[in-house]
Amino acid sequence: MNIDVALVNSFTVNGEGGNPAGVVFNADRLSDAQKLTIAQAVGYSETAFVSDDDTADFEVSFFTTTGEVDFCGHATLAVFSTMYQKEMVTAGSYVQRTKAGMLSVLIESDGKVVMEQQLPQKIDCFSYQDISNIIGIERDILASTKLPIEVISTGLPDVIIPVPSGYLDAIEPDDKLIADFCRQHNLVGLHVFELCGSQSKLTASCRNFAPLFGISEESATGSSSGALACYLTEHLALGCDYVFEQGRAMNCRSIITASVKSDDSTITHVKVGGFATSIGTVVIPI
């Protein structure tokens, strides 16, 4: 049996950059083992598999090259952008069933996809010294941000790590060290950010490391962007709409928008959005 896989760059800027994902439609009859085989053959950080659902508009599952994950933002964007571009759906609101829950997705008339994420869960926190050892930045430098290091999940648990301006691109990740740390603490990865100046159109520049799941570094991470938006909403007065840059250090710049709604300091909605660009198809025999 041959499986057609759409190849899509998510969170692109004018068609450039972004993070690649695979998309497989009509995946109802595929086993988890077959999905993993396909994801490994595609070789991207995530491949999404779209099936019919009795309640939601679609059921979507997500596989890295090492196994299934509950949710993936950039692969969700790839799914709905591809369906819109192929005229399988029109602009409007949809609901996807994922292992992270039933989540809404809005396709705007210009093709931008805005996806709902789980409400944030603050799971853990780490000292500056704990993280200094992992990313190779001195404790006092990390402490100078005066911001906490927290594990937040809007679908997947990531460590949100602030660094001072000028230090983000200097990080040289040690995949084994990061993977061991994430395994020990039941984390997906590290999401490191530096704030941009008030004159910038960007809120923050980011890097994401998830080697435990076969991703040394990712150029755009939707789930972590939602978590970061919640973090910034709690700790800084920056409004409720955010624009994040990711992938700069990889020469693959991506732009991710995020918005947070709150009621009496309680977050009630988290959404992440962006554009995607088709880059072709591949046929995988299984």
N, C-alpha and C positions, 0 to 999 in steps of 0.2 A: 504494500500500500504506500502510495506517495502522498505526502502532506505538503500543501502550499503554505508557506510562511511569509506574511507581509513584513517587510523590514522598514522601520520607521524611526526617525530621529525626533525625540520629544524635547520640548522647551527650546525650540530653535529661535534664532534671531534673524529675521528676514531670510528664512530658509537655511541658515548656516548654523553650525555648532549643534548643540543638543546632545541628548543621550540616547543611544540606539536601543530599541526593543523589538522583539519579534512578536507577531500577532497571528494566532491560528483561529480561524472561524470553524463553526460546525464541529466542535471538539467533544460532543456528547459521548461518543463511543470510545474515546481514547482513555486508556487506563493511566493511573499516575506514573507507572513505570514508563509508558510510552511518552507521556508528556516530558518526563525528565530526559529521556533519550533525545527527544526533539530539541529541548532547551540546550542540551550539551552540544548537539550538532550545530545549532545556530551560533552558540558561543557568546551571546550577549549577557549582560548582567541579569536581565530578566526576559522571559517570554511569557506572554499572556495567552490564555486559552478560553475562548468564548463559547458558551453552551446555552441552550434554551433553559428557561426556568418557569415554573408554574405560577410564581408570585411576582418576582421581579421581571424587569424587561430582559435582563441577561444575567447569567451566572458567569463570573470571571475568576479563573484561578491563575496563580502566578508561580513560575518556577525559575529559580536560578540554575546555574550549572551544577549545583550541589544538592538541591532539594526545593521543596515547596515553601513559600512564605505567605503570610496571611494577606498581605496587601503590597501593592507597588504603585506609586503615583505616576511615574513616567510611563509605565506600561499601560495604565488606565488611560492616560492621555493618548497614547498610541492607538489603543482600541477604538475609542470614540471618534478621534480625528479621522482614522482610516474609514470607519463606517460612514462618516459624513462625506468624505471626499469621494467615496464609491457610491454615494447616493443610496446606501442601505438604510439610512435614517435621515431625517431632516433636523433643522435647528429646533431645539426644545429641551425639555427636561426628561431624564430617564433615571431608572434605579438599577443598580447592579448589586447582585448578591456576591459578597466576598467572604472569606473566612474572618475578616475584620468586621463583618456586619453588612447590613443593607445600607448602601450609600448612594446618594443622589449625584447625578452628573448633569451639568448644563452645557449644551452646545450653543454658542452664540452665533448670530448670523454671519459673522466674519470668520467663523471656523475656530475661534478660541474655545477651548474646553476648560470648564471650571468644575472641579470635583470636590465633593464633600469628604471630609475626613472624620474619623472618630473624635469625640471630645477628648481633650488631653488628660493623660494620667501621668502624674509625677511619681516616679517609681523609686528613685534613689538619688543620692548626691555623692560627690567625691571631693576630696581636698585638692588644693592646688598641687601639693606634693605628689599625690596619687597620679595625677594626669601629667605632671612635669616629666615623670619617668617614662611615660608612654609616648609623648609626642616630641620630647627633646627640647622643650623650652623651659628655662629656669623658673622655679617656683615664684620668685619675687616678681618676675615679668608677668606671669599669669595673674598674680594677685593684684597687680597694678590696675587691672580692669575694674576691680571692685564689684565684679559680677559673679554669681555662683556658677558652679559646674553641676548640672542636673541631668538626670535621665528622664526624658519625657517621651511618651508615646502618643501619637495620633493614628496608630495602626501598627507601628513597629517601634520597639524601644531603642533610642539612640542617645548617646551622651552629647549634650549641647555644651560646647566648649568655647568661651570667648577668648580671643587673643588681641593684644594691642595692634594698632595699625602698623603695617610693615612686617609683621611676623608670619602672616598666613602662608605666603608663597615660599617661605624659607623652610617649612616643615618637610622633612624627609622621612616618610612613613616606614616603619619597620613592620612588615606584614605579619611576621610570626609573633612579635610582641603584642601587636594590636589584636590579632586573632585569639591569642591565649587570654588576654584581658577580657575580651568580649565573651569568650566561652565561660570563663570563671564567673562572670557577673550576669550571664543570660542576656546579652546585648546583641543587637544587629551590627552596630558600628559606631564610629565617632563622627559627629557633625561639628566642624570647627568653623568659626566665623570671626570676621573683623568688621566693625561698624564703619560705614562710609560717612563722609562729612555732610554737614547740613545743606551744602550747595549741590550735592550729588543727586541724581535721579534714583540712585540705588540706596536701599536701606543698609545692606550688608553684602560683603563678598564671602563665599563659603567654599569649603572643601569637605568631602565625605569619604571616609575610609571604612570598608566593610570586608576585609580579607577573609573573615571566618566563613563568608558565603561566596567566596571566589571573586570578590570585587576589591582589588587593591585600592583603586580610587574611582569614583563615579563623577561624571561631569554634570549631572542634574539629578536631584533626589527629591521627589515630590513629598513623600511622607515626612522626611526630616524638615522640609521647609515649613510644613504645617506645624510641626513641633516647635521650630524656631520662632514662628510668628506668635505662638502662645507664650513662649518664654519672654519675648520682647514686650508683649502686652502686659505681662505681670510685672516686669522689672524696670521698664523704661517708658516714658511718656512719648511715644512715637506715633500715636494715632492708631488706627485699626487696619490700615492698608499698607502692604509691604511689597518691595521689589527686591529680589535676591539675584545675585550673579553667582554662578558656579561654573567650574571647569576651566577657569582662566589659567591655572597652573598646568593644565593638560593641553593648552592651545585649542580648546574646544568649548568656547564660551556659550553659556546657556543663561536664559532669563526665566525666572519663576516668579509669578505673582502669588500673594497670599493675603487673605483677609480674615479677620476675627471679629465676631460679634459678642458683646458681653452684656450681662444684665446684673447690675449691682456687683460688679467685679467678678462675677461668675461667667466663664466663657460658655456661650450657648451654640455657637456655630464656628466651624473652621473650614475654610475653603482654599484650594490651591489651583492655579490655572496657568495656561500657556498655550503655545502653538506647536504643531508638529508637522513634519515634512516627510513624505514617502521617499524612500531611497531604493526601492526595488522589491523583488520577491526571490525566494529560493525554494526549491523543492527538496524535501527531506524524505528519503525512503525509510520505512520502518517495517 
